[in-house]
Amino acid sequence: MNELIEILEDIQPDADYESCTTLIDDHILGSLQIISLVAEMEDAFDITIPTVEIKAENFNSAQALWAMIQRLQQEGI
């Protein structure tokens, strides 16, 4: 989780990733940041994030992102 927070802070440093649950809804992360985030997460966690997983419910918080990462790692994607 700490590595994910570091990735998020590198991409968009002006957010409280520990408590924010509206990263997409409040436009804290825009489309270009999401593209960068997907690439960084795929590299850092050795996963592939399918297009169907790129939705607000998976990207609205660091906790939701971490849950998605763990699920994809377990599924071997």
PyMOL Python script that loads the backbone (N, CA, C, O; Angstrom):
from pymol import cmd

cmd.read_pdbstr("""\
ATOM      1  N   MET A   1       0.825  -1.194   0.000  1.00  0.00           N
ATOM      2  CA  MET A   1       0.000   0.000   0.000  1.00  0.00           C
ATOM      3  C   MET A   1       0.872   1.262   0.000  1.00  0.00           C
ATOM      4  O   MET A   1       0.531   2.256  -0.640  1.00  0.00           O
ATOM      5  N   ASN A   2       1.989   1.215   0.716  1.00  0.00           N
ATOM      6  CA  ASN A   2       2.864   2.390   0.753  1.00  0.00           C
ATOM      7  C   ASN A   2       3.403   2.725  -0.626  1.00  0.00           C
ATOM      8  O   ASN A   2       3.513   3.896  -0.990  1.00  0.00           O
ATOM      9  N   GLU A   3       3.737   1.699  -1.390  1.00  0.00           N
ATOM     10  CA  GLU A   3       4.235   1.934  -2.748  1.00  0.00           C
ATOM     11  C   GLU A   3       3.150   2.574  -3.616  1.00  0.00           C
ATOM     12  O   GLU A   3       3.445   3.448  -4.432  1.00  0.00           O
ATOM     13  N   LEU A   4       1.907   2.147  -3.446  1.00  0.00           N
ATOM     14  CA  LEU A   4       0.793   2.736  -4.185  1.00  0.00           C
ATOM     15  C   LEU A   4       0.642   4.207  -3.828  1.00  0.00           C
ATOM     16  O   LEU A   4       0.466   5.043  -4.714  1.00  0.00           O
ATOM     17  N   ILE A   5       0.710   4.532  -2.545  1.00  0.00           N
ATOM     18  CA  ILE A   5       0.595   5.935  -2.109  1.00  0.00           C
ATOM     19  C   ILE A   5       1.718   6.766  -2.727  1.00  0.00           C
ATOM     20  O   ILE A   5       1.481   7.893  -3.163  1.00  0.00           O
ATOM     21  N   GLU A   6       2.921   6.233  -2.769  1.00  0.00           N
ATOM     22  CA  GLU A   6       4.045   6.951  -3.380  1.00  0.00           C
ATOM     23  C   GLU A   6       3.785   7.203  -4.865  1.00  0.00           C
ATOM     24  O   GLU A   6       4.069   8.291  -5.367  1.00  0.00           O
ATOM     25  N   ILE A   7       3.255   6.219  -5.560  1.00  0.00           N
ATOM     26  CA  ILE A   7       2.931   6.379  -6.985  1.00  0.00           C
ATOM     27  C   ILE A   7       1.886   7.474  -7.151  1.00  0.00           C
ATOM     28  O   ILE A   7       2.025   8.346  -8.009  1.00  0.00           O
ATOM     29  N   LEU A   8       0.849   7.427  -6.337  1.00  0.00           N
ATOM     30  CA  LEU A   8      -0.208   8.444  -6.410  1.00  0.00           C
ATOM     31  C   LEU A   8       0.356   9.835  -6.136  1.00  0.00           C
ATOM     32  O   LEU A   8       0.015  10.788  -6.837  1.00  0.00           O
ATOM     33  N   GLU A   9       1.205   9.963  -5.134  1.00  0.00           N
ATOM     34  CA  GLU A   9       1.776  11.270  -4.784  1.00  0.00           C
ATOM     35  C   GLU A   9       2.695  11.792  -5.878  1.00  0.00           C
ATOM     36  O   GLU A   9       2.783  13.003  -6.082  1.00  0.00           O
ATOM     37  N   ASP A  10       3.381  10.900  -6.585  1.00  0.00           N
ATOM     38  CA  ASP A  10       4.225  11.323  -7.707  1.00  0.00           C
ATOM     39  C   ASP A  10       3.372  11.852  -8.861  1.00  0.00           C
ATOM     40  O   ASP A  10       3.752  12.809  -9.536  1.00  0.00           O
ATOM     41  N   ILE A  11       2.234  11.229  -9.077  1.00  0.00           N
ATOM     42  CA  ILE A  11       1.368  11.612 -10.194  1.00  0.00           C
ATOM     43  C   ILE A  11       0.562  12.864  -9.871  1.00  0.00           C
ATOM     44  O   ILE A  11       0.425  13.750 -10.715  1.00  0.00           O
ATOM     45  N   GLN A  12       0.029  12.941  -8.650  1.00  0.00           N
ATOM     46  CA  GLN A  12      -0.779  14.092  -8.226  1.00  0.00           C
ATOM     47  C   GLN A  12      -0.507  14.330  -6.744  1.00  0.00           C
ATOM     48  O   GLN A  12      -1.145  13.714  -5.890  1.00  0.00           O
ATOM     49  N   PRO A  13       0.440  15.224  -6.433  1.00  0.00           N
ATOM     50  CA  PRO A  13       0.859  15.394  -5.037  1.00  0.00           C
ATOM     51  C   PRO A  13      -0.131  16.127  -4.131  1.00  0.00           C
ATOM     52  O   PRO A  13       0.030  16.090  -2.911  1.00  0.00           O
ATOM     53  N   ASP A  14      -1.126  16.777  -4.672  1.00  0.00           N
ATOM     54  CA  ASP A  14      -1.993  17.636  -3.866  1.00  0.00           C
ATOM     55  C   ASP A  14      -3.267  16.949  -3.395  1.00  0.00           C
ATOM     56  O   ASP A  14      -4.353  17.513  -3.529  1.00  0.00           O
ATOM     57  N   ALA A  15      -3.157  15.744  -2.845  1.00  0.00           N
ATOM     58  CA  ALA A  15      -4.349  15.041  -2.360  1.00  0.00           C
ATOM     59  C   ALA A  15      -3.995  14.248  -1.108  1.00  0.00           C
ATOM     60  O   ALA A  15      -2.848  13.854  -0.898  1.00  0.00           O
ATOM     61  N   ASP A  16      -5.010  14.027  -0.288  1.00  0.00           N
ATOM     62  CA  ASP A  16      -4.844  13.207   0.917  1.00  0.00           C
ATOM     63  C   ASP A  16      -5.304  11.792   0.581  1.00  0.00           C
ATOM     64  O   ASP A  16      -6.478  11.456   0.735  1.00  0.00           O
ATOM     65  N   TYR A  17      -4.376  10.979   0.127  1.00  0.00           N
ATOM     66  CA  TYR A  17      -4.710   9.642  -0.335  1.00  0.00           C
ATOM     67  C   TYR A  17      -5.067   8.692   0.798  1.00  0.00           C
ATOM     68  O   TYR A  17      -5.667   7.644   0.558  1.00  0.00           O
ATOM     69  N   GLU A  18      -4.713   9.038   2.010  1.00  0.00           N
ATOM     70  CA  GLU A  18      -5.050   8.180   3.152  1.00  0.00           C
ATOM     71  C   GLU A  18      -6.547   8.198   3.442  1.00  0.00           C
ATOM     72  O   GLU A  18      -7.098   7.199   3.907  1.00  0.00           O
ATOM     73  N   SER A  19      -7.215   9.328   3.172  1.00  0.00           N
ATOM     74  CA  SER A  19      -8.628   9.432   3.546  1.00  0.00           C
ATOM     75  C   SER A  19      -9.579   9.782   2.396  1.00  0.00           C
ATOM     76  O   SER A  19     -10.790   9.616   2.544  1.00  0.00           O
ATOM     77  N   CYS A  20      -9.082  10.248   1.284  1.00  0.00           N
ATOM     78  CA  CYS A  20      -9.946  10.675   0.187  1.00  0.00           C
ATOM     79  C   CYS A  20     -10.629   9.474  -0.467  1.00  0.00           C
ATOM     80  O   CYS A  20      -9.987   8.468  -0.768  1.00  0.00           O
ATOM     81  N   THR A  21     -11.936   9.596  -0.683  1.00  0.00           N
ATOM     82  CA  THR A  21     -12.708   8.534  -1.338  1.00  0.00           C
ATOM     83  C   THR A  21     -13.417   9.036  -2.591  1.00  0.00           C
ATOM     84  O   THR A  21     -14.337   8.395  -3.099  1.00  0.00           O
ATOM     85  N   THR A  22     -12.975  10.194  -3.081  1.00  0.00           N
ATOM     86  CA  THR A  22     -13.626  10.782  -4.260  1.00  0.00           C
ATOM     87  C   THR A  22     -12.594  11.272  -5.271  1.00  0.00           C
ATOM     88  O   THR A  22     -12.753  12.348  -5.847  1.00  0.00           O
ATOM     89  N   LEU A  23     -11.553  10.502  -5.486  1.00  0.00           N
ATOM     90  CA  LEU A  23     -10.481  10.925  -6.392  1.00  0.00           C
ATOM     91  C   LEU A  23     -10.991  11.165  -7.810  1.00  0.00           C
ATOM     92  O   LEU A  23     -10.556  12.104  -8.476  1.00  0.00           O
ATOM     93  N   ILE A  24     -11.898  10.332  -8.265  1.00  0.00           N
ATOM     94  CA  ILE A  24     -12.464  10.486  -9.610  1.00  0.00           C
ATOM     95  C   ILE A  24     -13.647  11.443  -9.575  1.00  0.00           C
ATOM     96  O   ILE A  24     -13.733  12.364 -10.386  1.00  0.00           O
ATOM     97  N   ASP A  25     -14.559  11.220  -8.631  1.00  0.00           N
ATOM     98  CA  ASP A  25     -15.778  12.031  -8.552  1.00  0.00           C
ATOM     99  C   ASP A  25     -15.479  13.516  -8.412  1.00  0.00           C
ATOM    100  O   ASP A  25     -16.188  14.349  -8.976  1.00  0.00           O
ATOM    101  N   ASP A  26     -14.427  13.854  -7.660  1.00  0.00           N
ATOM    102  CA  ASP A  26     -14.064  15.262  -7.458  1.00  0.00           C
ATOM    103  C   ASP A  26     -12.984  15.742  -8.429  1.00  0.00           C
ATOM    104  O   ASP A  26     -12.434  16.829  -8.254  1.00  0.00           O
ATOM    105  N   HIS A  27     -12.683  14.951  -9.435  1.00  0.00           N
ATOM    106  CA  HIS A  27     -11.708  15.291 -10.488  1.00  0.00           C
ATOM    107  C   HIS A  27     -10.316  15.584  -9.938  1.00  0.00           C
ATOM    108  O   HIS A  27      -9.575  16.392 -10.497  1.00  0.00           O
ATOM    109  N   ILE A  28      -9.968  14.916  -8.835  1.00  0.00           N
ATOM    110  CA  ILE A  28      -8.608  15.040  -8.303  1.00  0.00           C
ATOM    111  C   ILE A  28      -7.644  14.346  -9.257  1.00  0.00           C
ATOM    112  O   ILE A  28      -6.536  14.827  -9.496  1.00  0.00           O
ATOM    113  N   LEU A  29      -8.077  13.208  -9.799  1.00  0.00           N
ATOM    114  CA  LEU A  29      -7.328  12.515 -10.844  1.00  0.00           C
ATOM    115  C   LEU A  29      -8.073  12.683 -12.159  1.00  0.00           C
ATOM    116  O   LEU A  29      -9.242  12.315 -12.274  1.00  0.00           O
ATOM    117  N   GLY A  30      -7.395  13.234 -13.137  1.00  0.00           N
ATOM    118  CA  GLY A  30      -7.976  13.388 -14.468  1.00  0.00           C
ATOM    119  C   GLY A  30      -7.573  12.233 -15.362  1.00  0.00           C
ATOM    120  O   GLY A  30      -6.870  11.317 -14.933  1.00  0.00           O
ATOM    121  N   SER A  31      -8.014  12.279 -16.589  1.00  0.00           N
ATOM    122  CA  SER A  31      -7.776  11.164 -17.506  1.00  0.00           C
ATOM    123  C   SER A  31      -6.289  10.916 -17.760  1.00  0.00           C
ATOM    124  O   SER A  31      -5.868   9.762 -17.838  1.00  0.00           O
ATOM    125  N   LEU A  32      -5.497  11.963 -17.889  1.00  0.00           N
ATOM    126  CA  LEU A  32      -4.066  11.770 -18.122  1.00  0.00           C
ATOM    127  C   LEU A  32      -3.380  11.163 -16.899  1.00  0.00           C
ATOM    128  O   LEU A  32      -2.483  10.331 -17.036  1.00  0.00           O
ATOM    129  N   GLN A  33      -3.803  11.580 -15.701  1.00  0.00           N
ATOM    130  CA  GLN A  33      -3.229  10.997 -14.487  1.00  0.00           C
ATOM    131  C   GLN A  33      -3.629   9.527 -14.350  1.00  0.00           C
ATOM    132  O   GLN A  33      -2.840   8.708 -13.877  1.00  0.00           O
ATOM    133  N   ILE A  34      -4.842   9.197 -14.760  1.00  0.00           N
ATOM    134  CA  ILE A  34      -5.293   7.808 -14.683  1.00  0.00           C
ATOM    135  C   ILE A  34      -4.479   6.933 -15.627  1.00  0.00           C
ATOM    136  O   ILE A  34      -4.101   5.817 -15.269  1.00  0.00           O
ATOM    137  N   ILE A  35      -4.209   7.428 -16.822  1.00  0.00           N
ATOM    138  CA  ILE A  35      -3.386   6.673 -17.768  1.00  0.00           C
ATOM    139  C   ILE A  35      -1.994   6.439 -17.181  1.00  0.00           C
ATOM    140  O   ILE A  35      -1.467   5.329 -17.257  1.00  0.00           O
ATOM    141  N   SER A  36      -1.403   7.469 -16.601  1.00  0.00           N
ATOM    142  CA  SER A  36      -0.094   7.333 -15.959  1.00  0.00           C
ATOM    143  C   SER A  36      -0.158   6.373 -14.785  1.00  0.00           C
ATOM    144  O   SER A  36       0.735   5.547 -14.598  1.00  0.00           O
ATOM    145  N   LEU A  37      -1.218   6.485 -13.994  1.00  0.00           N
ATOM    146  CA  LEU A  37      -1.384   5.630 -12.823  1.00  0.00           C
ATOM    147  C   LEU A  37      -1.495   4.164 -13.224  1.00  0.00           C
ATOM    148  O   LEU A  37      -0.877   3.302 -12.598  1.00  0.00           O
ATOM    149  N   VAL A  38      -2.271   3.879 -14.255  1.00  0.00           N
ATOM    150  CA  VAL A  38      -2.422   2.500 -14.729  1.00  0.00           C
ATOM    151  C   VAL A  38      -1.064   1.938 -15.140  1.00  0.00           C
ATOM    152  O   VAL A  38      -0.710   0.824 -14.756  1.00  0.00           O
ATOM    153  N   ALA A  39      -0.313   2.699 -15.911  1.00  0.00           N
ATOM    154  CA  ALA A  39       1.008   2.237 -16.362  1.00  0.00           C
ATOM    155  C   ALA A  39       1.943   2.002 -15.179  1.00  0.00           C
ATOM    156  O   ALA A  39       2.643   0.991 -15.133  1.00  0.00           O
ATOM    157  N   GLU A  40       1.956   2.921 -14.233  1.00  0.00           N
ATOM    158  CA  GLU A  40       2.826   2.792 -13.059  1.00  0.00           C
ATOM    159  C   GLU A  40       2.436   1.585 -12.209  1.00  0.00           C
ATOM    160  O   GLU A  40       3.302   0.843 -11.744  1.00  0.00           O
ATOM    161  N   MET A  41       1.134   1.390 -12.006  1.00  0.00           N
ATOM    162  CA  MET A  41       0.683   0.259 -11.196  1.00  0.00           C
ATOM    163  C   MET A  41       0.991  -1.069 -11.882  1.00  0.00           C
ATOM    164  O   MET A  41       1.394  -2.031 -11.228  1.00  0.00           O
ATOM    165  N   GLU A  42       0.803  -1.120 -13.189  1.00  0.00           N
ATOM    166  CA  GLU A  42       1.108  -2.348 -13.920  1.00  0.00           C
ATOM    167  C   GLU A  42       2.579  -2.717 -13.770  1.00  0.00           C
ATOM    168  O   GLU A  42       2.915  -3.883 -13.563  1.00  0.00           O
ATOM    169  N   ASP A  43       3.444  -1.733 -13.873  1.00  0.00           N
ATOM    170  CA  ASP A  43       4.883  -1.984 -13.732  1.00  0.00           C
ATOM    171  C   ASP A  43       5.254  -2.352 -12.293  1.00  0.00           C
ATOM    172  O   ASP A  43       5.980  -3.319 -12.061  1.00  0.00           O
ATOM    173  N   ALA A  44       4.757  -1.584 -11.344  1.00  0.00           N
ATOM    174  CA  ALA A  44       5.152  -1.763  -9.951  1.00  0.00           C
ATOM    175  C   ALA A  44       4.638  -3.063  -9.346  1.00  0.00           C
ATOM    176  O   ALA A  44       5.318  -3.682  -8.527  1.00  0.00           O
ATOM    177  N   PHE A  45       3.439  -3.477  -9.746  1.00  0.00           N
ATOM    178  CA  PHE A  45       2.809  -4.625  -9.106  1.00  0.00           C
ATOM    179  C   PHE A  45       2.701  -5.844 -10.019  1.00  0.00           C
ATOM    180  O   PHE A  45       2.077  -6.842  -9.659  1.00  0.00           O
ATOM    181  N   ASP A  46       3.310  -5.761 -11.199  1.00  0.00           N
ATOM    182  CA  ASP A  46       3.343  -6.870 -12.150  1.00  0.00           C
ATOM    183  C   ASP A  46       1.945  -7.417 -12.456  1.00  0.00           C
ATOM    184  O   ASP A  46       1.687  -8.617 -12.368  1.00  0.00           O
ATOM    185  N   ILE A  47       1.057  -6.487 -12.819  1.00  0.00           N
ATOM    186  CA  ILE A  47      -0.309  -6.846 -13.181  1.00  0.00           C
ATOM    187  C   ILE A  47      -0.653  -6.199 -14.511  1.00  0.00           C
ATOM    188  O   ILE A  47       0.057  -5.315 -14.991  1.00  0.00           O
ATOM    189  N   THR A  48      -1.748  -6.650 -15.095  1.00  0.00           N
ATOM    190  CA  THR A  48      -2.344  -5.997 -16.245  1.00  0.00           C
ATOM    191  C   THR A  48      -3.733  -5.558 -15.823  1.00  0.00           C
ATOM    192  O   THR A  48      -4.523  -6.363 -15.329  1.00  0.00           O
ATOM    193  N   ILE A  49      -4.027  -4.294 -16.017  1.00  0.00           N
ATOM    194  CA  ILE A  49      -5.332  -3.774 -15.628  1.00  0.00           C
ATOM    195  C   ILE A  49      -6.208  -3.720 -16.878  1.00  0.00           C
ATOM    196  O   ILE A  49      -6.009  -2.867 -17.742  1.00  0.00           O
ATOM    197  N   PRO A  50      -7.184  -4.639 -16.974  1.00  0.00           N
ATOM    198  CA  PRO A  50      -8.073  -4.636 -18.136  1.00  0.00           C
ATOM    199  C   PRO A  50      -8.904  -3.349 -18.185  1.00  0.00           C
ATOM    200  O   PRO A  50      -9.177  -2.733 -17.154  1.00  0.00           O
ATOM    201  N   THR A  51      -9.287  -2.969 -19.362  1.00  0.00           N
ATOM    202  CA  THR A  51     -10.077  -1.754 -19.553  1.00  0.00           C
ATOM    203  C   THR A  51     -11.348  -1.763 -18.711  1.00  0.00           C
ATOM    204  O   THR A  51     -11.753  -0.719 -18.201  1.00  0.00           O
ATOM    205  N   VAL A  52     -11.979  -2.917 -18.558  1.00  0.00           N
ATOM    206  CA  VAL A  52     -13.227  -2.993 -17.786  1.00  0.00           C
ATOM    207  C   VAL A  52     -13.016  -2.655 -16.307  1.00  0.00           C
ATOM    208  O   VAL A  52     -13.978  -2.354 -15.600  1.00  0.00           O
ATOM    209  N   GLU A  53     -11.772  -2.702 -15.836  1.00  0.00           N
ATOM    210  CA  GLU A  53     -11.485  -2.374 -14.442  1.00  0.00           C
ATOM    211  C   GLU A  53     -11.265  -0.879 -14.228  1.00  0.00           C
ATOM    212  O   GLU A  53     -11.225  -0.412 -13.090  1.00  0.00           O
ATOM    213  N   ILE A  54     -11.125  -0.137 -15.307  1.00  0.00           N
ATOM    214  CA  ILE A  54     -10.876   1.305 -15.198  1.00  0.00           C
ATOM    215  C   ILE A  54     -12.226   2.011 -15.084  1.00  0.00           C
ATOM    216  O   ILE A  54     -12.804   2.480 -16.064  1.00  0.00           O
ATOM    217  N   LYS A  55     -12.700   2.063 -13.835  1.00  0.00           N
ATOM    218  CA  LYS A  55     -13.985   2.684 -13.531  1.00  0.00           C
ATOM    219  C   LYS A  55     -13.883   3.367 -12.182  1.00  0.00           C
ATOM    220  O   LYS A  55     -13.024   3.029 -11.368  1.00  0.00           O
ATOM    221  N   ALA A  56     -14.757   4.322 -11.951  1.00  0.00           N
ATOM    222  CA  ALA A  56     -14.680   5.158 -10.751  1.00  0.00           C
ATOM    223  C   ALA A  56     -14.622   4.338  -9.468  1.00  0.00           C
ATOM    224  O   ALA A  56     -13.856   4.676  -8.566  1.00  0.00           O
ATOM    225  N   GLU A  57     -15.398   3.285  -9.363  1.00  0.00           N
ATOM    226  CA  GLU A  57     -15.423   2.529  -8.108  1.00  0.00           C
ATOM    227  C   GLU A  57     -14.062   1.918  -7.763  1.00  0.00           C
ATOM    228  O   GLU A  57     -13.772   1.693  -6.588  1.00  0.00           O
ATOM    229  N   ASN A  58     -13.232   1.650  -8.760  1.00  0.00           N
ATOM    230  CA  ASN A  58     -11.895   1.110  -8.512  1.00  0.00           C
ATOM    231  C   ASN A  58     -10.841   2.193  -8.317  1.00  0.00           C
ATOM    232  O   ASN A  58      -9.762   1.916  -7.792  1.00  0.00           O
ATOM    233  N   PHE A  59     -11.139   3.419  -8.730  1.00  0.00           N
ATOM    234  CA  PHE A  59     -10.137   4.484  -8.723  1.00  0.00           C
ATOM    235  C   PHE A  59     -10.482   5.655  -7.809  1.00  0.00           C
ATOM    236  O   PHE A  59      -9.751   6.645  -7.792  1.00  0.00           O
ATOM    237  N   ASN A  60     -11.567   5.572  -7.054  1.00  0.00           N
ATOM    238  CA  ASN A  60     -11.981   6.697  -6.217  1.00  0.00           C
ATOM    239  C   ASN A  60     -11.167   6.841  -4.938  1.00  0.00           C
ATOM    240  O   ASN A  60     -11.192   7.901  -4.313  1.00  0.00           O
ATOM    241  N   SER A  61     -10.446   5.799  -4.538  1.00  0.00           N
ATOM    242  CA  SER A  61      -9.639   5.896  -3.320  1.00  0.00           C
ATOM    243  C   SER A  61      -8.429   4.985  -3.426  1.00  0.00           C
ATOM    244  O   SER A  61      -8.401   4.049  -4.225  1.00  0.00           O
ATOM    245  N   ALA A  62      -7.439   5.276  -2.610  1.00  0.00           N
ATOM    246  CA  ALA A  62      -6.259   4.417  -2.573  1.00  0.00           C
ATOM    247  C   ALA A  62      -6.647   3.023  -2.094  1.00  0.00           C
ATOM    248  O   ALA A  62      -6.089   2.029  -2.557  1.00  0.00           O
ATOM    249  N   GLN A  63      -7.600   2.948  -1.170  1.00  0.00           N
ATOM    250  CA  GLN A  63      -8.048   1.658  -0.668  1.00  0.00           C
ATOM    251  C   GLN A  63      -8.710   0.827  -1.763  1.00  0.00           C
ATOM    252  O   GLN A  63      -8.487  -0.381  -1.845  1.00  0.00           O
ATOM    253  N   ALA A  64      -9.522   1.467  -2.606  1.00  0.00           N
ATOM    254  CA  ALA A  64     -10.166   0.758  -3.717  1.00  0.00           C
ATOM    255  C   ALA A  64      -9.124   0.311  -4.744  1.00  0.00           C
ATOM    256  O   ALA A  64      -9.210  -0.789  -5.288  1.00  0.00           O
ATOM    257  N   LEU A  65      -8.155   1.163  -4.998  1.00  0.00           N
ATOM    258  CA  LEU A  65      -7.071   0.797  -5.918  1.00  0.00           C
ATOM    259  C   LEU A  65      -6.291  -0.397  -5.378  1.00  0.00           C
ATOM    260  O   LEU A  65      -5.971  -1.326  -6.121  1.00  0.00           O
ATOM    261  N   TRP A  66      -5.986  -0.369  -4.087  1.00  0.00           N
ATOM    262  CA  TRP A  66      -5.227  -1.457  -3.475  1.00  0.00           C
ATOM    263  C   TRP A  66      -6.013  -2.772  -3.534  1.00  0.00           C
ATOM    264  O   TRP A  66      -5.444  -3.832  -3.796  1.00  0.00           O
ATOM    265  N   ALA A  67      -7.316  -2.692  -3.289  1.00  0.00           N
ATOM    266  CA  ALA A  67      -8.160  -3.893  -3.368  1.00  0.00           C
ATOM    267  C   ALA A  67      -8.151  -4.459  -4.784  1.00  0.00           C
ATOM    268  O   ALA A  67      -8.084  -5.674  -4.967  1.00  0.00           O
ATOM    269  N   MET A  68      -8.218  -3.578  -5.789  1.00  0.00           N
ATOM    270  CA  MET A  68      -8.182  -4.027  -7.183  1.00  0.00           C
ATOM    271  C   MET A  68      -6.832  -4.678  -7.491  1.00  0.00           C
ATOM    272  O   MET A  68      -6.781  -5.734  -8.121  1.00  0.00           O
ATOM    273  N   ILE A  69      -5.750  -4.055  -7.053  1.00  0.00           N
ATOM    274  CA  ILE A  69      -4.411  -4.602  -7.290  1.00  0.00           C
ATOM    275  C   ILE A  69      -4.295  -5.994  -6.688  1.00  0.00           C
ATOM    276  O   ILE A  69      -3.825  -6.922  -7.347  1.00  0.00           O
ATOM    277  N   GLN A  70      -4.721  -6.141  -5.440  1.00  0.00           N
ATOM    278  CA  GLN A  70      -4.630  -7.441  -4.776  1.00  0.00           C
ATOM    279  C   GLN A  70      -5.481  -8.490  -5.496  1.00  0.00           C
ATOM    280  O   GLN A  70      -5.056  -9.634  -5.653  1.00  0.00           O
ATOM    281  N   ARG A  71      -6.670  -8.101  -5.928  1.00  0.00           N
ATOM    282  CA  ARG A  71      -7.553  -9.026  -6.642  1.00  0.00           C
ATOM    283  C   ARG A  71      -6.920  -9.465  -7.968  1.00  0.00           C
ATOM    284  O   ARG A  71      -6.947 -10.648  -8.309  1.00  0.00           O
ATOM    285  N   LEU A  72      -6.357  -8.522  -8.704  1.00  0.00           N
ATOM    286  CA  LEU A  72      -5.730  -8.854  -9.985  1.00  0.00           C
ATOM    287  C   LEU A  72      -4.495  -9.726  -9.788  1.00  0.00           C
ATOM    288  O   LEU A  72      -4.220 -10.610 -10.599  1.00  0.00           O
ATOM    289  N   GLN A  73      -3.754  -9.477  -8.714  1.00  0.00           N
ATOM    290  CA  GLN A  73      -2.588 -10.325  -8.442  1.00  0.00           C
ATOM    291  C   GLN A  73      -3.028 -11.761  -8.116  1.00  0.00           C
ATOM    292  O   GLN A  73      -2.398 -12.723  -8.554  1.00  0.00           O
ATOM    293  N   GLN A  74      -4.092 -11.890  -7.358  1.00  0.00           N
ATOM    294  CA  GLN A  74      -4.593 -13.226  -7.024  1.00  0.00           C
ATOM    295  C   GLN A  74      -5.118 -13.962  -8.245  1.00  0.00           C
ATOM    296  O   GLN A  74      -4.964 -15.177  -8.374  1.00  0.00           O
ATOM    297  N   GLU A  75      -5.748 -13.193  -9.147  1.00  0.00           N
ATOM    298  CA  GLU A  75      -6.283 -13.792 -10.370  1.00  0.00           C
ATOM    299  C   GLU A  75      -5.188 -14.086 -11.392  1.00  0.00           C
ATOM    300  O   GLU A  75      -5.412 -14.762 -12.396  1.00  0.00           O
ATOM    301  N   GLY A  76      -3.998 -13.557 -11.108  1.00  0.00           N
ATOM    302  CA  GLY A  76      -2.878 -13.776 -12.031  1.00  0.00           C
ATOM    303  C   GLY A  76      -2.990 -12.992 -13.311  1.00  0.00           C
ATOM    304  O   GLY A  76      -2.467 -13.407 -14.345  1.00  0.00           O
ATOM    305  N   ILE A  77      -3.668 -11.862 -13.254  1.00  0.00           N
ATOM    306  CA  ILE A  77      -3.838 -11.019 -14.460  1.00  0.00           C
ATOM    307  C   ILE A  77      -2.727 -10.008 -14.513  1.00  0.00           C
ATOM    308  O   ILE A  77      -2.672  -9.199 -15.439  1.00  0.00           O
TER     309      ILE A  77
END
""", "prot")
cmd.dss("prot")
cmd.show_as("cartoon", "prot")
cmd.util.cbc("prot")
cmd.orient("prot")
